[in-house]
Amino acid sequence: MAKESMKARERKRQMMVDKFAAKRAALKEAGDYEALQKLPKNASPVRLHNRCQLTGRPKGYMRQFGISRINFREMALKGLIPGVKKASW
């Protein structure tokens, strides 16, 4: 389980990215790179890091489901993810 401060930091970064997305796009379109540099660092989408929505785990993230591999496996075995079942051949 990730620390609450790390989860909060990622949420804060996501809000900043959402807030400045339109402004960043307009500045990029105009080619005004000096104004882009004056925006907050956390307004850049590159600074975001994918984390599990349930636990906040940063590694083993499955983009399609938005959760870590560990939670995915547990949920799949319990039948909580529609259309996913354990392979057997």
C-alpha positions as CSV (number, residue, x, y, z in Angstrom):
1,M,0.0,0.0,0.0
2,A,1.4,3.4,-1.0
3,K,1.7,6.2,1.4
4,E,-1.3,8.5,1.4
5,S,1.1,11.5,0.7
6,M,2.2,9.8,-2.5
7,K,-1.4,9.2,-3.6
8,A,-2.3,12.8,-2.8
9,R,0.7,14.1,-4.7
10,E,-0.4,12.2,-7.8
11,R,-4.0,13.5,-7.5
12,K,-2.6,17.1,-7.1
13,R,-0.5,16.7,-10.3
14,Q,-3.5,15.3,-12.2
15,M,-5.6,18.3,-11.2
16,M,-2.8,20.6,-12.3
17,V,-2.5,18.9,-15.7
18,D,-6.2,19.1,-16.2
19,K,-6.3,22.7,-15.2
20,F,-3.5,23.9,-17.6
21,A,-4.2,21.5,-20.5
22,A,-6.0,24.0,-22.7
23,K,-3.5,26.8,-21.9
24,R,-0.6,24.4,-22.7
25,A,-2.1,23.4,-26.0
26,A,-2.7,27.0,-27.0
27,L,0.9,28.0,-26.1
28,K,2.3,25.0,-28.0
29,E,0.2,25.9,-31.0
30,A,1.5,29.5,-31.0
31,G,5.1,28.3,-30.4
32,D,5.5,30.5,-27.3
33,Y,8.0,28.3,-25.5
34,E,9.0,31.0,-23.0
35,A,5.4,31.2,-21.7
36,L,5.3,27.4,-21.6
37,Q,8.3,27.4,-19.3
38,K,6.6,29.9,-16.9
39,L,3.8,27.4,-16.3
40,P,4.1,25.2,-13.1
41,K,6.3,22.1,-13.5
42,N,3.5,19.9,-12.3
43,A,1.2,21.1,-15.2
44,S,3.2,19.0,-17.6
45,P,1.6,15.6,-18.3
46,V,5.1,14.0,-18.4
47,R,5.3,14.3,-14.6
48,L,2.3,12.0,-14.0
49,H,3.0,8.5,-13.0
50,N,0.5,5.6,-13.4
51,R,-0.6,4.2,-10.1
52,C,-3.0,1.5,-9.0
53,Q,-6.4,3.1,-8.3
54,L,-7.0,0.7,-5.3
55,T,-3.7,0.6,-3.6
56,G,-1.5,3.3,-5.2
57,R,1.2,0.8,-6.2
58,P,3.4,2.4,-8.8
59,K,4.9,-0.7,-10.3
60,G,3.1,-3.5,-12.2
61,Y,0.4,-1.1,-13.5
62,M,-2.0,-2.5,-16.1
63,R,-3.1,0.4,-18.2
64,Q,-6.2,-1.3,-19.6
65,F,-7.7,-1.9,-16.2
66,G,-6.1,0.9,-14.1
67,I,-4.9,-1.4,-11.4
68,S,-1.8,-3.3,-10.4
69,R,-1.1,-6.8,-11.5
70,I,-1.6,-8.1,-8.0
71,N,-5.0,-6.6,-7.6
72,F,-5.9,-7.7,-11.2
73,R,-5.0,-11.3,-10.4
74,E,-7.0,-11.3,-7.1
75,M,-10.0,-9.8,-8.8
76,A,-9.8,-12.0,-11.8
77,L,-9.7,-15.2,-9.7
78,K,-12.7,-14.0,-7.7
79,G,-14.6,-13.3,-10.9
80,L,-14.9,-9.6,-10.3
81,I,-13.6,-8.5,-13.7
82,P,-16.1,-9.3,-16.5
83,G,-14.7,-11.3,-19.5
84,V,-11.5,-12.3,-17.7
85,K,-10.9,-15.9,-16.6
86,K,-7.8,-18.0,-15.8
87,A,-6.3,-19.7,-18.8
88,S,-6.1,-23.5,-19.0
89,W,-5.1,-25.6,-21.9
